[in-house]
Amino acid sequence: MTAEPVLELSNISKSFGNLVANDDISLSLARGELLALLGENGAGKTTLMNILFGHYTADSGEVRAFGNILPPGRPRAAIEAGIGMVHQHFTLAGNLTVLDNVIIGTESLSQLRSDRTGARDKLSALAEKFGLQVDPDALVGDLSVGEKQRVEILKALYRDAKVLILDEPTAVLTSIEAEQLFKTLRGMTETGLSVIFISHKLAEVMAASQRVVILRAGKVVAEKHTADTDRAELAELMVGRRVTRPVRTDQAPGREILSARAVDVVEDSRKTLDNISFAVHAGEVLGIIGVSGNGQASLGRLTCGLTGASSGTLMRDGDESRAFSPHALVEAGTGRIPEDRNAEGAVGEMAVWENAVLERIHDARFSKRGLVDRTACRTFTDELISRFDVRGAVPDTGTRLLSGGNMQKLILGRNLATSPNLIIANQPTRGLDEGAIAAVHSELLEARKNGAAILLISEDLDEVLALSDRVQAIFNGRLSEPIAATDADSKSVGLMMAGIWGDADAA
């Protein structure tokens, strides 16, 4: 790495109404550098990168790439200057092949024929050079999340990107996929590529970056060489205070709230859950741990009422069925925290207050004689925003304007604030920063203390071990027998996640 600056952001400020997202931010990037942009949810990280890439226009300040000022608000100019951006939510056409997705927009409309042979050769060479193997003829819709991310990176490299920006690149990746991604990025920087990745995950920042710029409340509060800092210091700089996660204390579980007995689930002609059984009791956290793609999504849909059992039975507070409707579950006091906040958790075009009461609009607190009591809804939403620290939000804010982490806090808050007796928490801290994770864990443990039964579905081993009273692993749609948290450690649970439990191999 040399000191040659390839990118300079000078005195960037940006406001949305009364919200100051970026406040006089300056930073630079050297050739061959891997820079982490670290901050809490809503700290202004994504806004800053969207200004750099031309999606937003700054109120003041300028961006220089390779010594030249970039015209504001023009993504094409950023691409032509050698800047590529991989968004947290991919922008790929699922019904097209990898090759088609990569070459879209790269050829002139006046060109009579597409040079697919040349494009394929260039794509294959890039994939080989950077270790981003993917089938050019595969439909994007059939790819895993990790493979889709490779395609997004290849799209940028195909356009001759010399600077690569990744927004929360590991938000939807497994730990193995994340390790491979950063290995690939480190290899890229050795060839002279410069990388900025937006993150709030301290472990990956420490493992992958050479330098860290920390944002808080829209301002740069610190800049550190990674070798000269540690996770504790970064966490304190990020949130402005010392962060400690809560500790689960022992308590006796109560009556059974939700159970499954020998349940199979078939979706799209494929068995996604195979003869699973579990039970979760009042005042207990049952943790379901597994590598992504082993049936967690199907389990979440089953327990949230979005799909039914093909065989076997579910039991909710003594009522037996193969399927419970979402409405019936909510009416019975279930808090539902879905895996995908954008597709299943919130409606982006609706206001924050509308999403806050969405599942409980018929509750007597929020409607009277069939009419929505907007004053009561907004009051509830104000309280929720304050209690759960949903930053950048007021009741009438469009929900789509919230950062991903703050949208997640809104969904968590609307459920936990209603004192549910059962909480289905599917990846509850995905996309949250260290301070927010500690707050969510505190809320979940408080709900457990108050008698709520919690089914925690997570891919975060540390989270499951910290919060759960009992743990079951999910592998290929099957569940292990539960083990007590006191008998669980990372090694034993890791074997269970690989499908090895007892003396049997579930693979």
PyMOL commands that set and color helices and strands:
alter all, ss='L'
color gray80, all
select helices_A, chain A and resi 45-53+75-80+98-103+116-130+140-142+145-158+175-190+202-208+226-228+231-239+296-304+326-331+341-345+352-356+358-360+374-387+399-401+404-416+434-449+461-467+485-487+490-497
alter helices_A, ss='H'
color red, helices_A
select strands_A, chain A and resi 5-16+19-30+34-39+60-65+68-69+83-86+163-167+194-199+211-216+219-225+256-267+270-281+285-289+311-316+319-321+334-337+367-368+371-372+422-426+453-458+470-475+478-479+483-484+500-501+504-505
alter strands_A, ss='S'
color yellow, strands_A
deselect
rebuild
show_as cartoon
